[in-house]
Amino acid sequence: MPHSHSSAPRGRVRLARGASPWLLPTVAAAAVSLTRARRSGRWAAVAVPTTALAAGMLWFFRDPERDIAQGRVISPADGVVQSIMPWKDGRTRVAIFMSPLNVHVNRAPLAGTVTSVEHIPGGFVPAFNKESENNERVVWHFDTELGDIEMVQIAGAVARRIVPYVPSGTKVEQGERIGLIRFGSRVDIYLPEGVLPDVEVGQTTMAGVTRLDRD
């Protein structure tokens, strides 16, 4: 499937879909406090933290344009490779830890059709903890040229909401935005049998840019 990307100029940064519930109240509070700070020293004291919080939210929910890489499987998330584990069925799980400083928008690792998007309730243990296996998560399956590909978005201690952008049945292009995890969290991608990882634990990844598989 050919790559087709936004016409927005490279380097332009937009805000992630699904950020509004967090972003709008903080920006509104900052705007009110800054307006009133001109007439009141008490409001000036309030304006500093509210403005800082609003700026932080704008940074957290940034969604930069990307030049999508070539490769069979590309990273669905910005972050650091936390673990690479062989699975009993022959697949290899690559777990990517996303800190609160990373871009939180996730992208399709391959071109194909979304065959299922399943939300599974669970806990909110920090995503770097082994117990996070039982956290709230969204399990994706894609029908691709490599067969069925599974990807799991896992909520962390802070990231208590996963926002899928596309429903089951949607055809997606490689690198297309497919969802958002608010704040720090984890994304697991399962490489099919016979596909070897070309990343290592501790390596930094960028959604849509870092290739995960080896030729």
N, C-alpha and C positions, 0 to 999 in steps of 0.2 A: 504494500500500500504506500503510495507516495506521501512524503512529508508535506504538510500544509500548515503553516504557522501564522500567527497573528501578524497583521501588517504594521503593528506598532514598532517604532524604531528600536533597534537594539540598545539596551541600556535604560530604556524607560521602565519605571517601576509602577505597577498599579497595586491596588489593595485587593486582598484575597476575598473571594465570595464567601459568605458565612461569617465574616468578621463583625458585621454590624451590631449584634447584641452586646458585644464587649466594647467596640470602638465608639459608637455614637454617644453613649452616656458619658464616657470619659472626656471626649472632645467637647461635648456640651458643657460639662462641669468646668473644664479649663477655660472655655470662652466666657462663661458667666463670671468666674472668679477674676479673670484678667480685666474684664470690663469694670467690675466693682472695685478692683484694687486701685484704680485711678482716683477713687474718692475715699478709700478707707484703708488704713494701714493694717487693720485686722484681716481684711480680704486679701491684702498683699501676701500675708503669711500663708493663706490658703492657696493662693494662685501658684506658688512655687511647686508644691507636691502634685497638684492636679495637672499642671502643665507638663511636669516631668512624666507623670503617668500616661498622659495622652500621647506624648512623644514616644514613649516606650511601646504603646499599643500600635502606633503607626509603624514602628520598626518591626514589631512581632508579626504583623499581618501584611508585610510587604510581599509582593508577588511579581518578581522580575521576569522580563522576557528572557528566553533562553534559545540559543542555537542548538537544536537537538542533534545529538551525536549519532553516528552510524554504529550498528552492532546488533546482534540478535536480541540481547537483553540489556537494557540500560537501567540505571538506578531510579527507583520510584521516589526517592527521598533524599533531601539534604541531611547530612549527619556524619556519623562515624561508624564503620563496621564494628559491631559489638561481638559477633560470633559467626563462625562458618561451621555448620554441622551437617554431616552426612545423615540422611534419613533412611529408615529401614526399607522403604520402597524404592530406593535408588536415587531419590532426589537430594538436592543439597540446599539447606536453608541458610540464607544470608540475612542476618538480623542487623538493621541499621538503627542506631540510637540517635534520636533528634533532641537536641537541647533547646531550651527556650530561646536561644539566640539564632537558631536556624530558621530558614524559610519553612513554613508549615504546610505549604501546598504540595500535594503528592501528584505524581504523573504516571501515566500508563507505561509499564516496562516494555511492552511489545504492542504492535498493532494487532487488532483482532476484535472480537465481539465479547462484550461483558455477558457472561452466562448466568452469573448470580452475584448478588450483593446481600450478604447476610449479617445482620446486626446481632451480636451475642452479648447479653448483659454480663457484668462481672465487677470485680473490684477496681481499685485505683492505686495499686502499689507502684512505687517509682519504676519507670520503664527499664532501668538498668538492673533491677532486682530479678532474680530467677522466678520469684513468685508472680511476676507480671504475666506469666503464661496464662493466668486465670483472670486477667484484667478485662474490662469491657473492650470489645474489639469489633471490627467489621472485616469479614472474610470475603474477598473478591475471587472470582474465577473468570479467566479469559480464555476463549477459544482462539488459538493462534496457530501460526505455521509450525510451531514446535509442539502443538497439542495443547492440553489443558495446563494453564499456568495459574498458580495460587499466590495471592498476595494478601497479607493481613495487616491492617492498621490497628495498632494497640494503644489504648489510652494510657496516660501516665498518672502520676499523683496530682498534677496540676491540670493536665489536658483531659477534661472530663466530658468532652464532646467531640465526636467525629462527624464530619459533614460530607457525605458522598455527593458528588456533583452530577453523576450520571446513573440512570437506573439500569437494571438488567435488560438485555436486548440491544443496548447501544453499541454501535460500531465506533471504536476509538482508534486514533492514530498513535503511533509510538511517541511518547513524550507529551501527549495531551493531558491537560489538567483533569484529574478525576475526583479529587477530594481534598479535604482540609482536616488536619488534627490541630486543635487549639493548644498551643504551648508545647512543652516538651513531651516526647512520646517515642514510639518505636514502630518501624515498618519492617515486616519480614517478607522476603520474596523467596519462593521455592524454585530453584533451577531444576529443570527436568533431567531425568537420567541420561547420562552421556554428555551433558553440558557442564563443563568445568568452570569454576569461578576464576576470575582474573583480578580479584581484589584480595586483600589480606586484612586480618584483624588490626584495628587501629587506623586504617586508611580512611581519609575523608572522602565522602561522596557528594555529588551534586545531582539533584533530580534532573533527568533528561540529558545529562552531560557525561556522567561517568559510566563507562561500559562495565558490566559485571561479569560477562562470560569471556572465555578464551576461545580463539579459533582452533 
